[in-house]
């Protein structure tokens, strides 16, 4: 506190002592921003006008980190209050002084919550967010068997068996699978026939534009194995078929580890083998793989 402030406080104390009863020894240390000693003395004197005989009293208001500390000492008694507002503490000092000097006098005590204010507690720091471990941050493996109907690669529509495996990151992934087309046969107008079966495999990229909807773009290959009959010199033979594929599927059921899906797939047979008289029947062509093939399938499996 600077010299002028101390001088103002000293003058206030001196004037208070000049007007207060001689038996009252009142001293105060009040910062200028909190109020004046003369105002405090006048209010206290008005309340003691009914003839109280005050004891030596000292009032001290000192700033601290969280506000101000009020200390009231009267006789052998001492009271302390903490508050952020020193003006509130100065008003409370009058009530406390009266309570200490005249304990028998019924003076209402200010509610504790208005006078005693605990220092504000800083809000707790937010806990660091736990690392996400959802399917968007780690690959998801899914696999399972499937069954379907295939049309186009063999002479007639046939049952298709497969085993499908997928590795997915978020909406993208890759699929790898094995297939087997059950054998079918065809016979020409001269009674020459060929029976063909086709094991195969596929590799495709995955994209899921919406939840439970998956599209695929890839390539499939089949090894067509044929057995001919009806000619003078029947022969067996085999040939490879290679075709880009495009498909889509929907997942109607997915819970915990288990899932099911249904879908369609089309393929463009760029490499189209044929079975004819030179290769099998030693006669004219009996069967040639068409340009387009299609499959409808259903799958079920587990995912991790």
Secondary structure per residue as TSV (DSSP state, phi and psi in degrees):
chain	resnum	aa	ss	phi	psi
A	1	X	-	360.0	137.9
A	2	X	-	-79.4	172.4
A	3	X	H	-64.4	-39.3
A	4	X	H	-65.1	-37.2
A	5	X	H	-65.8	-42.9
A	6	X	H	-63.9	-35.5
A	7	X	H	-65.3	-40.2
A	8	X	H	-64.6	-41.5
A	9	X	H	-64.3	-41.9
A	10	X	H	-63.4	-43.0
A	11	X	H	-63.6	-39.6
A	12	X	H	-62.7	-42.6
A	13	X	H	-63.9	-42.7
A	14	X	H	-63.7	-42.4
A	15	X	H	-68.2	-34.4
A	16	X	H	-65.5	-41.2
A	17	X	H	-67.4	-27.7
A	18	X	H	-72.7	-30.3
A	19	X	H	-100.1	-15.6
A	20	X	S	-85.1	154.8
A	21	X	-	-54.8	149.5
A	22	X	T	-64.9	-29.5
A	23	X	T	-75.7	-9.6
A	24	X	-	-97.4	119.7
A	25	X	-	-107.7	93.1
A	26	X	E	-106.7	126.6
A	27	X	E	-128.6	149.9
A	28	X	E	-147.6	146.1
A	29	X	E	-124.7	100.8
A	30	X	-	-124.9	121.0
A	31	X	-	-61.3	146.4
A	32	X	G	-57.6	-33.4
A	33	X	G	-72.8	-11.1
A	34	X	G	-92.1	-23.2
A	35	X	-	141.8	-179.7
A	36	X	-	-106.1	149.6
A	37	X	H	-66.1	-34.5
A	38	X	H	-63.5	-41.9
A	39	X	H	-63.9	-44.2
A	40	X	H	-59.1	-43.6
A	41	X	H	-65.6	-41.4
A	42	X	H	-63.4	-43.2
A	43	X	H	-65.4	-40.9
A	44	X	H	-66.8	-38.5
A	45	X	H	-66.1	-38.8
A	46	X	H	-63.7	-37.6
A	47	X	H	-77.0	-22.6
A	48	X	T	-95.4	13.2
A	49	X	T	-67.9	-14.5
A	50	X	T	-83.6	11.6
A	51	X	T	103.3	32.7
A	52	X	-	-76.4	153.8
A	53	X	-	-115.7	85.9
A	54	X	-	-66.2	148.7
A	55	X	-	-90.8	171.3
A	56	X	-	-56.4	128.7
A	57	X	E	-133.9	143.7
A	58	X	E	-134.1	131.5
A	59	X	E	-117.8	129.2
A	60	X	E	-130.6	127.2
A	61	X	E	-118.4	117.0
A	62	X	E	-128.1	139.0
A	63	X	E	-73.3	150.0
A	64	X	E	-141.3	-178.1
A	65	X	T	-60.7	-40.2
A	66	X	T	-100.5	7.6
A	67	X	E	153.0	-122.7
A	68	X	E	-136.9	154.1
A	69	X	E	-115.7	125.9
A	70	X	E	-105.3	128.2
A	71	X	E	-122.9	121.5
A	72	X	E	-115.8	120.8
A	73	X	E	-120.4	120.1
A	74	X	E	-134.7	117.7
A	75	X	T	63.5	-122.3
A	76	X	T	-106.2	20.3
A	77	X	E	-114.5	150.7
A	78	X	E	-143.8	134.6
A	79	X	E	-130.5	145.2
A	80	X	E	-130.2	142.8
A	81	X	E	-139.1	145.6
A	82	X	E	-117.4	138.6
A	83	X	E	-161.3	154.5
A	84	X	S	-74.9	-21.7
A	85	X	-	-107.5	117.9
A	86	X	H	-74.9	-25.2
A	87	X	H	-64.5	-41.0
A	88	X	H	-63.1	-39.0
A	89	X	H	-66.9	-36.2
A	90	X	H	-66.6	-38.0
A	91	X	H	-67.7	-36.9
A	92	X	H	-67.8	-27.5
A	93	X	H	-61.9	-34.3
A	94	X	H	-63.2	-47.0
A	95	X	H	-64.1	-43.2
A	96	X	H	-66.5	-40.1
A	97	X	H	-62.3	-43.9
A	98	X	H	-62.2	-40.1
A	99	X	H	-65.6	-33.7
A	100	X	H	-79.5	-36.9
A	101	X	H	-79.2	-33.4
A	102	X	-	-126.7	75.1
A	103	X	T	-62.1	-23.4
A	104	X	T	-81.6	-16.4
A	105	X	S	-79.0	130.2
A	106	X	-	-82.5	97.4
A	107	X	-	-112.2	124.1
A	108	X	-	-60.0	135.1
A	109	X	-	-94.7	131.3
A	110	X	-	-59.3	146.5
A	111	X	-	-57.1	136.2
A	112	X	H	-56.5	-40.2
A	113	X	H	-63.0	-24.9
A	114	X	H	-81.9	-22.1
A	115	X	H	-102.9	-38.4
A	116	X	-	-102.6	111.2
A	117	X	-	-118.5	115.6
A	118	X	-	-69.1	148.6
A	119	X	-	-56.6	139.7
A	120	X	-	-59.9	136.1
A	121	X	-	-89.6	124.3
A	122	X	-	-63.6	142.4
A	123	X	-	-63.4	145.9
A	124	X	-	-65.2	144.2
A	125	X	-	-67.6	139.0
A	126	X	-	-63.2	139.6
A	127	X	-	-68.0	142.0
A	128	X	-	-61.8	137.8
A	129	X	-	-63.9	135.2
A	130	X	-	-70.4	141.6
A	131	X	-	-61.4	135.2
A	132	X	-	-74.5	135.8
A	133	X	-	-122.3	29.4
A	134	X	S	-75.4	179.9
A	135	X	T	-65.7	-12.9
A	136	X	T	-78.0	-15.1
A	137	X	T	-112.7	-6.3
A	138	X	S	-141.7	151.4
A	139	X	-	-69.2	152.2
A	140	X	E	-118.6	128.2
A	141	X	E	-104.5	130.5
A	142	X	E	-136.7	139.9
A	143	X	E	-154.6	157.5
A	144	X	E	173.2	164.5
A	145	X	E	-81.0	165.3
A	146	X	E	-148.2	160.6
A	147	X	E	-141.8	146.2
A	148	X	E	-163.8	-170.5
A	149	X	E	-121.7	127.7
A	150	X	E	-116.5	137.5
A	151	X	E	-133.3	126.0
A	152	X	S	123.6	-39.6
A	153	X	S	-76.0	-38.1
A	154	X	S	-102.4	169.1
A	155	X	S	-58.7	-30.6
A	156	X	S	-133.0	164.4
A	157	X	-	-60.2	140.1
A	158	X	E	-142.7	162.3
A	159	X	E	-75.4	137.1
A	160	X	E	-116.9	127.0
A	161	X	E	-110.8	142.4
A	162	X	E	-152.5	164.0
A	163	X	E	-131.1	123.6
A	164	X	E	-115.2	137.9
A	165	X	E	-131.6	136.3
A	166	X	E	-129.4	143.9
A	167	X	E	-127.9	118.0
A	168	X	E	-124.6	141.8
A	169	X	E	-120.9	117.1
A	170	X	T	51.5	-117.8
A	171	X	T	-93.8	-6.4
A	172	X	E	-114.6	159.3
A	173	X	E	-177.1	-167.7
A	174	X	E	-140.5	147.1
A	175	X	E	-128.4	142.4
A	176	X	E	-136.1	137.0
A	177	X	E	-154.7	165.0
A	178	X	E	-117.4	145.0
A	179	X	E	-135.5	157.0
A	180	X	E	-143.0	123.2
A	181	X	E	-97.9	117.6
A	182	X	E	-62.1	145.7
A	183	X	E	-65.1	143.1
A	184	X	E	-133.8	168.2
A	185	X	E	-136.7	162.4
A	186	X	E	-140.9	150.8
A	187	X	E	-131.5	134.5
A	188	X	-	-86.7	-175.4
A	189	X	T	-70.7	-15.2
A	190	X	T	-99.7	8.2
A	191	X	S	85.3	8.6
A	192	X	-	-89.2	132.0
A	193	X	E	-129.3	164.1
A	194	X	E	-142.9	135.7
A	195	X	E	-112.6	123.9
A	196	X	E	-127.3	136.5
A	197	X	E	-124.8	161.9
A	198	X	E	-148.4	98.8
A	199	X	E	-77.8	150.5
A	200	X	E	-160.0	-177.3
A	201	X	E	-150.1	162.3
A	202	X	E	-146.5	156.2
A	203	X	E	-137.5	130.8
A	204	X	E	-146.7	150.2
A	205	X	E	-89.9	146.6
A	206	X	E	-112.6	147.8
A	207	X	E	-147.6	131.7
A	208	X	E	-114.5	94.1
A	209	X	E	-69.2	-29.6
A	210	X	E	-135.5	165.0
A	211	X	T	-63.0	131.4
A	212	X	T	72.1	6.9
A	213	X	E	-116.5	130.2
A	214	X	E	-131.3	137.2
A	215	X	E	-117.6	153.5
A	216	X	E	-136.1	144.6
A	217	X	E	-137.6	121.1
A	218	X	E	-161.8	-155.8
A	219	X	E	-140.1	141.9
A	220	X	E	-125.7	148.2
A	221	X	E	-136.1	141.8
A	222	X	E	-129.9	144.8
A	223	X	E	-106.3	106.0
A	224	X	E	-83.7	121.3
A	225	X	E	-113.3	126.2
A	226	X	E	-123.5	149.1
A	227	X	E	-125.9	121.1
A	228	X	E	-97.9	156.8
A	229	X	E	-154.4	162.1
A	230	X	S	95.3	7.1
A	231	X	S	-121.3	170.6
A	232	X	T	-66.7	-31.6
A	233	X	T	-133.6	74.4
A	234	X	-	-65.4	147.6
A	235	X	-	-138.8	154.5
A	236	X	E	-96.3	155.5
A	237	X	E	-159.8	168.4
A	238	X	E	-146.9	156.4
A	239	X	E	-156.6	158.1
A	240	X	E	-100.6	142.7
A	241	X	E	-121.5	135.5
A	242	X	E	-127.4	132.5
A	243	X	E	-149.7	131.0
A	244	X	E	-68.2	148.2
A	245	X	E	-128.0	151.8
A	246	X	E	-139.9	126.5
A	247	X	E	-147.6	168.4
A	248	X	E	-146.7	148.7
A	249	X	E	-143.7	160.1
A	250	X	E	-128.0	140.6
A	251	X	E	-103.9	99.0
A	252	X	E	-77.4	-21.5
A	253	X	E	-137.6	128.9
A	254	X	E	-152.4	114.2
A	255	X	E	-148.2	126.1
A	256	X	T	54.8	-118.8
A	257	X	T	-88.9	-13.8
A	258	X	E	-102.0	149.5
A	259	X	E	-152.9	157.6
A	260	X	E	-135.8	156.4
A	261	X	E	-151.9	154.1
A	262	X	E	-131.3	149.0
A	263	X	E	-167.9	178.7
A	264	X	E	-130.1	152.8
A	265	X	E	-148.2	137.6
A	266	X	E	-118.5	152.0
A	267	X	E	-139.5	145.3
A	268	X	E	-105.2	112.9
A	269	X	E	-82.4	90.9
A	270	X	E	-74.1	-38.8
A	271	X	E	-103.2	106.9
A	272	X	-	-113.6	96.3
A	273	X	-	-71.5	157.9
A	274	X	E	-133.8	154.9
A	275	X	E	-121.2	115.1
A	276	X	-	-135.6	-168.6
A	277	X	I	-65.7	-28.0
A	278	X	I	-74.4	-38.0
A	279	X	I	-90.7	-35.7
A	280	X	I	-123.9	-59.8
A	281	X	I	-95.4	0.2
A	282	X	S	55.2	37.5
A	283	X	S	-146.2	-153.8
A	284	X	S	-80.0	175.5
A	285	X	-	-63.7	132.6
A	286	X	-	-102.1	-40.2
A	287	X	E	-150.2	140.8
A	288	X	E	-133.4	133.2
A	289	X	-	-61.3	129.6
A	290	X	-	-70.0	172.3
A	291	X	S	-71.5	-34.8
A	292	X	E	-120.0	146.0
A	293	X	E	-136.4	160.7
A	294	X	E	-148.0	155.7
A	295	X	E	-139.5	145.3
A	296	X	E	-122.0	134.5
A	297	X	E	-145.1	163.5
A	298	X	E	-135.3	137.2
A	299	X	E	-128.1	157.2
A	300	X	E	-149.2	145.4
A	301	X	E	-173.5	-161.5
A	302	X	E	-125.3	158.3
A	303	X	E	-136.5	145.5
A	304	X	-	-129.0	360.0
